[in-house]
Amino acid sequence: MEQQPHRFFTYIIQSKKDGSFYIGQCSDLDARLSKHNEGFSSYTAAKKPWRLVYFEAFHSRSEAIRREKLIKRQKSKTYLLQLIQNKFK
């Protein structure tokens, strides 16, 4: 029996409360979004509800973490908006 490859994700969620963004990585997008909306951390709890606006899939967690760090290093709302908008082209 062949084992399926694991999928990991880098994601961007947006607060419906104030429009701010949160960037992270995970192996289960649905479960992670639920955790954010349940208020599992003080940062995301204060700004819930959240909606998923962007994600990229990777074969390894290290690739997802690398991409997460690269996006966070941009420190630019314009960059995030361009990523999100280009997803739908």
N, C-alpha and C positions, 0 to 999 in steps of 0.2 A: 504494500500500500504506500503510495507516494504522499509525503507530507506537503501540505499547502504552505507557501511562503507567508511569513508574518507580514502584516502591513502596519506601518507606523505613519503618523500624520503630524504635520505642522499645521496649525490652524490659527485663524484670527476670528475672534468673536467681537461683537459690538453691543454695547449697552443700549437697551431701548430707553433707559432712564435719561442718560446724558450724552449719548453718542460716542463715548470714549471706546477705545479698542483695548483688547487683551490678546497677547500672542503666547501660544504654548505649543506643546507637543504631547502626543498620547498614542495609544494603540486602539482606542475605541472612541470614536467621535461622539456617538450618541450618549454613552455613559459619561464622558467628560463634560459635555454640555449640560447634562442633568446635574452633575456635581456643582458646576458653576451656578446654576439656577437655584440649587438648594442652599447656596451660601456656604460652601465648604471652606472658604477662606475669607478673611475680613475684607480684602480688597474687592473680590468679586461679589460678596454679599451686599456691600454698600451700593453697588451699581446694578443689581439685577432688576429686571430680567435681561438675559443675554440672548443674542441670536448668532448663529454661525454664518459668517459672510465670506469665508475663504478657507480653503485647505489644499494641501499638496500631500500626495502619498509617497512613501519611501519603503524600501525593502528592509532597512535596519533602523533601529532607534538612534544610532549614532548619526546617520544621515539626517534624520528629522531634527535632532538637537542642533546639528551644524546649521541647518537652514533657519531654525528658530533664532539662533544667535545672530545670524547674518541679518535677518529682518529687524531684530531688536536694535542692532547697531546702527541702522539707518536713522533712527530717532526722528522720523519724518511722517507726519500725517499724510502729506501729499504722496509719499512713496506707498503707504498703505492703501490709499484710495486708488492709485494707479494699479496696484496688484489686483485689488478687488474688481475694478472696472474691466481690466484686461481679461479676467476670468470669463466674462460673459461675451467676449467677442468671438 
